[in-house]
Amino acid sequence: MSEQVGEDADGEGAEPPRKKVLVIDDNPTIVELIRHAVSLQGKYAVVVAYDGVEGLERFSSEQPDCVIVDVKMPRMDGYQVVRCIRGDLASAHTPLIILSAMNEADDKLTGVLSGVDEYLAKPFKPSVLCATLERVMQITPEQREQRLTRLAAGDPKE
């Protein structure tokens, strides 16, 4: 007998499956801060990677619903990770957040032009990160595509 999705063994309604968030950052302390903040909401399961190459491998194997990525990391930076995800039709609509200590206007512009949905500064407030996560998870594929089309046309304004 097969079990119905969304029901537990006794037929009662089970919790809906949690969305999966991939955190890519080379600093284990930051990873744990993000994991703690995101996990407290109870809506998200967190998977981690500690550099860009590992991040793309985990992205492929885990198929997360959202990615939070640092910029400065070994082997591949966060901008490259964002461009790889956005450049693949199968993953182009994945919500993406950059969380970085690189917070000059040029850094943020590079992130926006890479296709990130939001660019947050470190140090960060957990409540702001969680609110941002909720916001980017609500962006529809159509809205994301319209924004990316504007960016490709040279209009980085929101």
C-alpha positions as CSV (number, residue, x, y, z in Angstrom):
1,M,0.0,0.0,0.0
2,S,1.5,3.3,-1.0
3,E,1.4,6.3,1.3
4,Q,-0.3,9.5,0.2
5,V,1.8,12.6,0.0
6,G,0.8,15.0,2.7
7,E,-0.5,12.3,5.1
8,D,1.2,10.5,7.9
9,A,1.0,6.8,8.6
10,D,-2.3,7.1,10.5
11,G,-4.0,9.1,7.7
12,E,-3.9,12.4,9.6
13,G,-2.7,15.5,7.6
14,A,1.0,15.9,7.9
15,E,3.0,19.1,7.8
16,P,3.6,20.3,4.2
17,P,7.2,19.6,3.0
18,R,9.6,22.3,4.0
19,K,11.2,24.4,1.3
20,K,14.9,23.9,0.9
21,V,17.4,26.8,1.1
22,L,21.0,26.3,0.0
23,V,23.5,28.5,1.9
24,I,26.9,28.9,0.2
25,D,29.5,30.7,2.3
26,D,33.1,29.8,3.2
27,N,32.8,31.1,6.8
28,P,31.3,28.3,9.0
29,T,30.3,30.8,11.7
30,I,28.2,32.8,9.1
31,V,26.7,29.5,7.8
32,E,25.6,28.6,11.3
33,L,24.1,32.0,11.9
34,I,22.2,31.9,8.6
35,R,21.1,28.2,9.3
36,H,19.8,29.2,12.8
37,A,17.9,32.3,11.6
38,V,16.3,30.5,8.6
39,S,15.5,27.3,10.6
40,L,13.7,29.2,13.3
41,Q,10.9,29.9,10.9
42,G,10.2,26.2,10.6
43,K,9.4,26.5,6.9
44,Y,12.8,25.8,5.6
45,A,15.4,23.0,5.5
46,V,18.9,24.3,5.2
47,V,21.7,22.7,3.2
48,V,25.2,24.1,3.0
49,A,28.2,24.4,0.8
50,Y,31.5,26.1,1.7
51,D,32.6,27.4,-1.7
52,G,31.1,28.2,-5.1
53,V,32.1,24.9,-6.9
54,E,30.7,22.8,-4.0
55,G,27.7,25.2,-4.0
56,L,26.9,24.4,-7.7
57,E,27.3,20.7,-7.0
58,R,24.9,20.9,-4.0
59,F,22.6,23.0,-6.1
60,S,22.4,20.3,-8.7
61,S,22.0,17.4,-6.3
62,E,19.7,19.1,-3.8
63,Q,17.6,21.2,-6.1
64,P,16.9,23.9,-3.5
65,D,14.0,26.4,-3.6
66,C,16.3,29.3,-2.8
67,V,20.0,30.1,-2.6
68,I,21.8,32.5,-0.2
69,V,25.4,33.0,-1.4
70,D,28.4,35.0,-0.3
71,V,30.5,36.8,-2.9
72,K,34.1,36.2,-1.8
73,M,34.8,32.5,-1.7
74,P,37.5,30.1,-2.9
75,R,37.3,28.4,-6.3
76,M,34.3,30.4,-7.6
77,D,32.8,33.6,-6.3
78,G,29.1,34.3,-5.7
79,Y,28.6,36.4,-8.8
80,Q,29.8,33.4,-10.9
81,V,27.4,31.1,-9.0
82,V,24.5,33.4,-9.6
83,R,25.4,33.7,-13.4
84,C,25.6,29.9,-13.6
85,I,22.2,29.4,-12.0
86,R,20.6,32.2,-14.0
87,G,22.2,30.9,-17.3
88,D,20.6,27.5,-17.0
89,L,16.9,27.4,-18.2
90,A,16.1,24.7,-15.7
91,S,17.2,26.9,-12.7
92,A,16.9,30.4,-14.1
93,H,13.9,31.2,-11.9
94,T,15.4,30.1,-8.6
95,P,15.3,32.8,-5.9
96,L,18.8,34.1,-5.3
97,I,20.1,36.3,-2.4
98,I,23.7,37.6,-2.1
99,L,24.7,38.1,1.5
100,S,28.2,39.8,1.5
101,A,30.5,42.1,3.3
102,M,31.3,43.6,-0.1
103,N,28.9,46.5,0.1
104,E,30.1,49.3,-2.2
105,A,27.7,50.5,-4.8
106,D,29.8,48.8,-7.5
107,D,29.5,45.4,-5.7
108,K,25.8,45.7,-5.4
109,L,25.5,46.7,-9.1
110,T,27.6,43.7,-10.1
111,G,25.2,41.5,-8.1
112,V,22.1,43.0,-9.6
113,L,23.6,42.6,-13.1
114,S,24.5,39.0,-12.3
115,G,20.8,38.4,-11.8
116,V,20.5,38.2,-8.0
117,D,17.0,39.0,-6.5
118,E,18.4,40.8,-3.4
119,Y,21.8,41.9,-2.2
120,L,22.1,42.1,1.6
121,A,25.0,43.5,3.6
122,K,27.0,41.7,6.3
123,P,26.7,42.0,9.2
124,F,23.1,41.2,8.9
125,K,20.0,41.2,11.1
126,P,18.4,37.7,11.1
127,S,14.9,39.3,10.9
128,V,15.9,41.2,7.7
129,L,17.4,38.1,6.2
130,C,14.2,36.1,6.9
131,A,12.0,38.9,5.6
132,T,14.1,39.0,2.4
133,L,13.9,35.3,2.0
134,E,10.1,35.4,2.3
135,R,10.0,38.3,-0.2
136,V,12.1,36.6,-2.9
137,M,10.2,33.3,-2.5
138,Q,7.1,35.2,-3.5
139,I,8.5,36.5,-6.8
140,T,6.8,34.8,-9.7
141,P,8.8,33.4,-12.6
142,E,7.1,36.0,-14.8
143,Q,8.2,38.8,-12.6
144,R,11.8,37.5,-12.4
145,E,11.9,37.1,-16.2
146,Q,10.7,40.7,-16.7
147,R,13.3,42.0,-14.3
148,L,16.1,39.9,-16.0
149,T,14.9,41.2,-19.4
150,R,15.2,44.8,-18.2
151,L,18.7,44.0,-16.8
152,A,19.8,42.5,-20.1
153,A,18.5,45.6,-21.9
154,G,20.8,47.7,-19.7
155,D,18.2,49.0,-17.2
156,P,19.5,48.0,-13.7
157,K,16.9,50.2,-12.0
158,E,14.2,48.6,-9.8
